Amino acid sequence: MQTVVPERMTCVEISEPGGPEVLKPTTRPTPVPAAGEVLIRVAAAGINGPDVYQRRGLYPAPPGTTDIPGLEISGTIVSLGDGIVGWSTGETCCALTAGGGYAEYCVAPAAQCLPVPAGLDLIAAAALPETFFTVWSNIFQRAALAPGESLLVHGGGGGIGTTAIQIAAALGHRVFTTCGPEQCAQLERLGAARAIDFGREDFADVIKQETGGKGVDVILDIVGGDYVARNIASLARDGRLISIAFLKGSRVEIDLMPVMLKRLTLTGSTLRVQSVERKGAIATALRERVWPLIEAGAIRPVIHARLPLADAAEGHLILQQATHLGKILLLP
């Protein structure tokens, strides 16, 4: 199947570091896939926290990577680089990218592409890669959440939170989450055993009460700051704290005594800088362990809004306000 690919495409670029208003529609040359890559005609692209940090000048694209934001897409493969096995032009997929998703066309390593799960529409599939790769690699690989263990997810209303709650609940874990008051009931319907209103309740007190003083086994934290000490207090013996963002700051002072006494592990990661081989291994695990749950209807991506690509600034504003539930998608 041959597709005519235009020489130029519409995209959204970051005109200068700043607020959402610096996201500007423009045209750029259509990218050409290198060896091991495919070119995808984008059906939808997800907005994620790293896009906001990149827009503000705090998270630059890795060397050799496009400066166009956007780390996840869905669409149709229109061209193949050298050495591609297992994908053909005309096939649909969703993909984790190193950037470039806010565009009509985007390249992605073939190893980071996954089929659209049966029963899920192509646009909704754009809500999967960044959050599912992040959740699986951190909670189930890095923290090794084991059968019978419990999980606390901070920021449950976002894409990461709604994904983590659903996957962990579907696999039989008891899940707690912090969120705004308007999100509590919705997140409990998604599978959280207890949604904690962070504006009205101290999550450390609630976790102590809900677990009979034991604490939870794993915490996924996007907040940092003064949450860190309370996270340590909320962990059970041999508990693991995974930091993947720090909305309240990355510099903190902690008491190491409870870390030692409870044999805690404090760790964290970013996804973008990891190798294609590593991301490919995560993709393989997702296809084996999580894609069947999506196809069975046990997990569904939660989508808050679908916006035209030109309205990327509005999408960033919604994300920053943090009252949304689920993912925000951009449609070229």
C-alpha positions in Angstrom: 0.0 0.0 0.0 1.6 3.3 -1.2 0.7 6.6 0.3 1.7 10.0 -1.0 3.4 11.9 1.7 3.6 15.7 1.4 6.9 17.5 1.6 5.6 19.8 4.4 3.2 19.4 7.2 1.3 21.4 9.8 2.6 21.2 13.3 2.7 23.1 16.6 6.1 24.5 17.8 7.3 26.2 20.9 8.2 29.7 19.7 10.0 30.6 22.9 10.0 29.3 26.5 6.9 30.5 28.4 3.2 29.9 29.0 0.7 28.1 26.8 0.5 31.0 24.4 4.0 30.3 23.1 2.6 27.2 21.3 2.2 28.3 17.7 0.9 26.5 14.6 3.4 26.5 11.8 4.7 24.3 8.9 7.8 22.2 8.9 9.3 19.6 6.5 7.7 16.2 6.9 10.2 14.0 8.7 11.8 11.0 7.0 12.1 7.7 8.9 15.6 6.6 9.6 16.6 2.9 9.9 14.4 1.2 12.4 11.8 3.9 12.3 8.3 4.3 10.8 6.5 7.4 9.6 3.0 7.7 11.0 0.2 9.9 9.8 -1.0 11.2 13.1 -4.7 10.6 14.1 -4.2 12.0 17.6 -1.5 13.0 20.0 -1.6 13.1 23.8 -0.6 16.0 26.0 1.6 15.1 28.9 3.4 16.8 31.8 6.8 16.6 30.1 5.4 18.7 27.2 4.6 21.4 29.7 8.1 21.3 31.2 9.6 21.4 27.7 7.4 24.4 26.8 8.6 26.3 29.9 12.3 25.6 28.9 12.8 23.2 31.8 13.0 19.9 29.9 14.7 20.3 26.5 14.5 17.7 23.8 17.4 15.2 23.8 20.2 16.0 21.3 19.3 15.0 17.8 15.6 15.0 18.6 13.0 17.3 17.1 12.0 20.3 19.2 8.3 19.8 18.3 6.6 18.6 21.5 4.5 15.4 21.8 5.6 12.1 23.2 2.7 9.8 22.2 0.6 9.4 19.1 -1.8 7.1 17.2 -2.2 6.9 13.5 -1.5 5.0 10.3 2.0 3.9 9.1 2.7 5.6 5.7 6.5 4.9 5.3 9.1 2.5 6.6 12.8 3.0 7.3 15.3 0.4 6.5 15.3 -2.9 8.5 11.6 -2.8 9.6 10.1 -6.2 10.4 6.6 -6.8 11.6 5.0 -3.6 10.4 3.7 -2.6 7.0 2.4 0.6 5.4 -1.3 1.0 5.9 -1.4 -0.5 9.4 -2.6 1.4 12.4 -0.7 1.7 15.6 0.0 3.8 18.7 3.5 4.8 19.5 5.8 6.3 22.1 8.0 8.9 20.5 11.0 11.0 21.6 9.1 14.1 20.4 7.3 15.4 17.3 3.7 14.3 18.2 2.1 17.7 17.8 2.1 17.4 14.0 0.4 15.8 11.0 3.2 13.3 10.6 5.7 11.9 13.2 8.4 9.3 13.2 8.7 6.7 15.9 11.0 3.7 16.4 9.2 0.5 15.3 10.1 -1.1 18.6 8.0 1.6 20.4 4.9 1.0 18.3 2.0 -1.2 19.5 -1.1 -2.3 17.7 -4.4 -0.5 18.6 -6.1 -2.9 21.1 -9.2 -4.6 19.7 -12.4 -2.6 20.6 -10.5 0.7 21.0 -10.9 3.5 18.4 -7.8 4.9 16.7 -8.0 8.3 18.3 -8.5 6.9 21.9 -5.3 4.8 21.4 -3.2 8.0 21.5 -4.0 8.1 25.2 -2.1 4.9 25.8 1.7 5.0 25.2 3.3 7.7 27.4 1.1 6.9 30.5 1.1 3.1 30.1 4.8 2.9 29.4 5.5 5.1 32.5 3.1 3.3 34.8 4.2 -0.2 33.8 8.0 0.5 33.9 7.8 2.3 37.3 5.2 0.4 39.3 5.5 -3.1 38.0 9.1 -3.3 36.8 11.1 -0.8 38.9 9.1 -1.0 42.1 8.1 -4.7 41.4 4.6 -4.4 42.9 3.9 -8.0 43.9 0.6 -9.9 44.3 -1.1 -8.9 47.5 0.7 -5.6 47.8 -0.9 -2.2 48.0 -0.3 1.0 46.0 -0.8 4.8 46.6 -1.0 6.9 43.5 -0.7 10.7 43.9 -2.5 12.9 41.4 -5.1 10.2 40.5 -7.1 12.4 38.2 -4.4 12.8 35.5 -3.4 10.4 32.7 -0.8 8.7 34.9 -3.2 8.4 37.8 -6.2 7.0 36.0 -3.9 4.5 34.2 -2.1 3.3 37.4 -5.4 2.9 39.3 -7.0 0.8 36.6 -4.0 -1.4 35.9 -3.2 -2.1 39.5 -6.9 -2.7 40.4 -7.4 -5.0 37.4 -4.4 -7.1 38.6 -5.9 -7.4 42.1 -4.1 -4.8 44.1 -5.6 -2.5 46.7 -5.2 1.0 45.4 -5.4 4.4 47.2 -5.1 7.8 45.4 -5.0 11.5 46.2 -7.1 13.9 44.1 -9.4 16.9 44.2 -12.9 16.7 45.7 -14.6 16.6 42.3 -12.6 13.5 41.3 -13.0 11.2 44.3 -16.2 9.4 43.3 -15.0 8.9 39.7 -11.6 7.5 40.7 -13.3 5.0 43.1 -15.4 3.9 40.2 -12.2 3.3 38.2 -11.0 0.9 40.9 -9.5 3.0 43.8 -10.4 1.5 47.2 -10.2 5.0 48.7 -9.8 8.3 47.0 -8.3 10.9 49.4 -9.3 14.6 49.0 -5.9 16.2 49.4 -7.4 19.6 50.2 -9.4 18.3 53.2 -7.6 15.2 54.4 -4.0 14.3 55.3 -3.2 11.3 53.1 -0.7 10.0 55.6 -3.4 9.8 58.3 -5.8 8.2 56.0 -3.3 5.5 54.8 -2.4 4.8 58.5 -6.1 4.3 59.3 -7.0 2.3 56.1 -4.0 -0.1 56.5 -4.2 -0.6 60.3 -0.9 1.2 60.7 1.0 -1.0 58.3 1.3 1.4 55.4 1.3 0.8 51.6 3.9 -1.1 49.7 4.5 1.2 46.8 3.9 4.9 46.3 3.9 6.6 42.9 4.6 10.3 43.4 4.4 13.2 41.1 4.4 15.9 43.8 7.7 15.9 45.7 8.2 18.8 48.1 6.5 18.3 51.5 4.8 15.1 50.2 8.2 13.2 50.5 8.3 13.0 54.3 4.7 12.0 54.4 5.3 9.4 51.7 8.1 7.9 53.9 5.7 7.8 56.9 3.1 6.1 54.7 5.2 3.2 53.5 5.2 -0.2 54.9 8.4 -2.1 55.8 10.4 -2.8 52.6 8.2 -0.2 50.8 9.2 1.6 47.6 8.8 5.2 46.8 8.9 6.0 43.0 9.3 9.7 42.1 8.4 10.6 38.5 7.7 14.4 38.8 7.9 17.1 41.5 5.1 19.6 41.2 6.0 21.0 44.7 9.7 21.0 44.1 12.6 18.6 43.7 14.7 19.7 46.7 13.6 18.3 50.0 15.0 17.5 53.5 14.3 14.0 54.8 14.9 12.0 58.0 16.9 8.9 57.0 16.1 7.1 60.2 12.6 5.7 59.1 14.2 4.9 55.7 16.7 2.7 57.5 14.4 1.2 60.1 11.7 0.3 57.5 14.3 -0.8 54.8 12.7 1.6 52.3 13.8 2.1 48.7 13.6 5.6 47.3 14.0 5.8 43.5 12.7 7.4 40.4 13.0 7.6 36.6 12.3 9.5 33.4 11.2 7.7 30.3 12.3 10.0 27.4 16.1 9.4 27.8 15.9 5.7 28.0 17.2 3.6 25.1 15.0 2.4 22.3 15.9 -1.2 23.3 14.7 -0.5 26.9 11.5 1.1 25.7 11.0 -1.8 23.3 11.2 -4.2 26.2 8.5 -2.2 28.0 6.3 -2.3 24.9 6.7 -6.1 24.7 5.6 -6.4 28.4 2.6 -4.2 27.8 1.5 -6.2 24.8 1.7 -9.4 26.8 0.3 -8.3 30.1 -1.8 -5.2 29.7 -3.2 -5.2 26.1 -5.4 -8.3 26.8 -6.9 -6.4 29.8 -7.8 -3.5 27.5 -9.3 -5.8 24.9 -11.3 -7.5 27.6 -12.7 -4.1 28.7 -11.1 -4.3 32.2 -9.1 -1.1 31.4 -10.0 1.8 29.2 -8.1 5.1 28.7 -9.9 8.0 30.3 -10.2 10.9 27.9 -11.1 14.4 29.2 -11.0 16.3 25.9 -10.3 16.0 22.2 -9.1 19.3 20.7 -7.9 20.4 17.3 -4.1 20.5 17.0 -4.3 24.3 16.6 -5.8 24.5 20.1 -2.7 23.0 21.8 -2.4 26.0 24.1 -5.9 25.4 25.4 -5.0 21.8 26.1 -1.9 22.9 28.1 -4.0 25.3 30.1 -6.5 22.6 31.0 -3.6 20.3 32.0 -2.1 23.0 34.3 -5.4 23.7 36.0 -5.3 20.1 37.2 -9.1 19.7 37.5 -9.5 17.4 34.5 -10.0 13.6 34.6 -7.8 11.6 32.2 -6.0 12.5 29.0 -6.2 15.5 26.7 -5.8 14.7 23.0 -4.9 16.8 20.0 -6.3 16.0 16.6 -4.5 17.2 13.4 
